[in-house]
Amino acid sequence: MRSWIKSLLIISCIILLIGLSLVGPIDRTPLAEQSFYKEMIAQLDTFRITPSSKHIIRAGWSKVSITPNYVMPMAGYRMRDHYEGIHDSLYARIVVLHIDNQPIYLISVDLLLFPSALKEKLFQQLSQKSKAPFLYLSATHTHNGWVITIPNG
């Protein structure tokens, strides 16, 4: 019986030590007073862009609604398939920069994840227009962004 109590006491002490080692003080120093912030600001203050008449930069942007026009299930913590209406529309946004005819595409979609099939299709389409398109893809994540649900029951 004593062996069992001794083992329990040792395990409790180990758990307590691990718990205490994971706890630490919270650094509430303002950002502007942090050393890494001061170093970055100093580096940015020395950064200079030299304008050149040789480089041509063009930019364009667009936003397209990707809100489905039909009811469909949503990902989330529980099944949600009964809808009352649209609360926030979903969009795909794109910014295109052409620097010396080299396109840079910045694409963001209001989805949980950026679909890999869409990425492949975009890359195929854009590769036909230029040799090596640069794509930056992002997805903004929302749990309940585009419909108002009717509670079950």
C-alpha positions as CSV (number, residue, x, y, z in Angstrom):
1,M,0.0,0.0,0.0
2,R,2.8,2.4,0.8
3,S,4.4,1.7,-2.6
4,W,1.2,2.9,-4.3
5,I,1.1,6.1,-2.3
6,K,4.8,6.7,-2.9
7,S,4.3,6.2,-6.7
8,L,1.3,8.6,-6.7
9,L,3.3,11.2,-4.8
10,I,6.2,10.9,-7.2
11,I,3.9,11.2,-10.3
12,S,2.1,14.2,-8.7
13,C,5.4,15.9,-8.0
14,I,6.5,15.3,-11.6
15,I,3.3,16.7,-13.0
16,L,3.6,19.7,-10.7
17,L,7.1,20.4,-11.8
18,I,6.2,20.1,-15.5
19,G,3.2,22.5,-14.9
20,L,5.4,25.0,-13.1
21,S,8.1,24.9,-15.8
22,L,5.4,25.8,-18.4
23,V,4.2,28.9,-16.6
24,G,6.1,32.1,-17.0
25,P,5.7,35.8,-16.7
26,I,3.8,37.7,-19.4
27,D,5.9,40.4,-21.1
28,R,3.7,43.5,-21.3
29,T,6.4,45.8,-22.6
30,P,4.9,48.1,-25.3
31,L,5.9,47.1,-28.9
32,A,7.7,50.4,-29.5
33,E,10.0,49.6,-26.6
34,Q,10.9,46.1,-27.7
35,S,14.5,45.6,-28.9
36,F,13.5,43.8,-32.1
37,Y,11.1,46.6,-33.0
38,K,13.8,49.2,-32.5
39,E,16.2,47.2,-34.7
40,M,13.7,46.8,-37.5
41,I,12.8,50.5,-37.4
42,A,16.5,51.4,-37.6
43,Q,16.9,49.1,-40.6
44,L,13.8,50.5,-42.3
45,D,15.1,54.1,-41.8
46,T,18.2,53.3,-43.8
47,F,16.3,51.6,-46.6
48,R,16.1,53.7,-49.8
49,I,14.4,53.0,-53.1
50,T,16.2,54.4,-56.1
51,P,13.7,55.3,-58.8
52,S,14.6,54.1,-62.2
53,S,13.0,55.2,-65.5
54,K,13.7,51.7,-66.9
55,H,11.2,49.9,-64.8
56,I,7.5,50.0,-65.6
57,I,5.0,49.1,-62.9
58,R,1.4,48.6,-63.6
59,A,-1.3,47.5,-61.1
60,G,-4.9,46.3,-61.2
61,W,-7.4,44.8,-58.8
62,S,-10.8,43.3,-58.7
63,K,-13.3,41.7,-56.3
64,V,-15.9,39.1,-57.4
65,S,-18.7,37.6,-55.3
66,I,-18.3,33.8,-54.8
67,T,-21.4,33.5,-52.6
68,P,-23.3,30.5,-53.8
69,N,-26.8,31.2,-55.2
70,Y,-28.1,27.9,-53.7
71,V,-28.2,26.4,-50.2
72,M,-25.3,24.2,-49.4
73,P,-23.8,22.7,-46.2
74,M,-21.3,24.7,-44.2
75,A,-18.2,23.5,-42.4
76,G,-18.2,24.2,-38.7
77,Y,-18.7,22.8,-35.3
78,R,-22.0,21.2,-36.2
79,M,-24.1,20.5,-39.3
80,R,-25.8,23.7,-40.6
81,D,-28.0,23.2,-43.6
82,H,-31.1,25.3,-42.8
83,Y,-30.6,28.9,-43.9
84,E,-32.7,32.0,-43.5
85,G,-30.6,34.4,-45.6
86,I,-27.1,35.7,-46.4
87,H,-25.4,37.6,-43.7
88,D,-22.0,38.4,-45.3
89,S,-21.2,37.7,-48.9
90,L,-18.1,35.8,-49.8
91,Y,-15.6,37.3,-52.3
92,A,-12.5,36.4,-54.2
93,R,-10.1,39.4,-54.5
94,I,-7.1,39.8,-56.8
95,V,-4.3,42.3,-57.1
96,V,-2.1,42.0,-60.2
97,L,1.2,43.8,-60.4
98,H,3.2,43.9,-63.6
99,I,6.8,44.9,-63.1
100,D,8.6,45.0,-66.4
101,N,6.0,42.6,-67.8
102,Q,6.6,40.1,-65.0
103,P,3.1,39.5,-63.5
104,I,2.6,39.0,-59.7
105,Y,-0.8,37.7,-58.7
106,L,-2.1,38.2,-55.1
107,I,-5.3,36.2,-54.8
108,S,-7.4,35.9,-51.6
109,V,-10.7,34.0,-51.2
110,D,-13.2,34.1,-48.4
111,L,-13.0,30.3,-47.8
112,L,-11.7,28.0,-45.1
113,L,-8.9,26.8,-47.3
114,F,-7.7,27.6,-50.8
115,P,-8.7,24.7,-52.9
116,S,-5.8,22.9,-54.5
117,A,-7.8,22.1,-57.6
118,L,-8.4,25.9,-58.0
119,K,-4.7,26.6,-57.5
120,E,-3.7,24.1,-60.2
121,K,-6.3,25.5,-62.6
122,L,-5.1,29.1,-61.9
123,F,-1.5,28.2,-62.4
124,Q,-2.3,26.4,-65.7
125,Q,-4.3,29.4,-67.0
126,L,-1.7,32.0,-65.9
127,S,1.2,29.9,-67.2
128,Q,-0.2,30.2,-70.7
129,K,0.0,34.0,-70.5
130,S,3.5,34.3,-69.0
131,K,6.5,32.0,-68.5
132,A,6.7,31.9,-64.7
133,P,3.8,33.6,-63.0
134,F,4.2,34.4,-59.3
135,L,1.1,33.5,-57.3
136,Y,0.4,34.4,-53.7
137,L,-2.7,32.6,-52.6
138,S,-4.5,33.1,-49.3
139,A,-7.8,32.2,-47.7
140,T,-9.6,34.2,-45.0
141,H,-11.2,31.9,-42.6
142,T,-14.7,32.4,-41.2
143,H,-16.9,30.1,-39.2
144,N,-20.2,31.6,-39.9
145,G,-19.7,34.3,-42.5
146,W,-22.4,34.1,-45.1
147,V,-25.7,32.8,-43.7
148,I,-28.0,33.2,-40.8
149,T,-28.9,29.8,-39.5
150,I,-32.3,28.8,-38.2
151,P,-31.9,26.9,-34.9
152,N,-32.9,23.3,-34.9
153,G,-36.1,22.5,-33.0
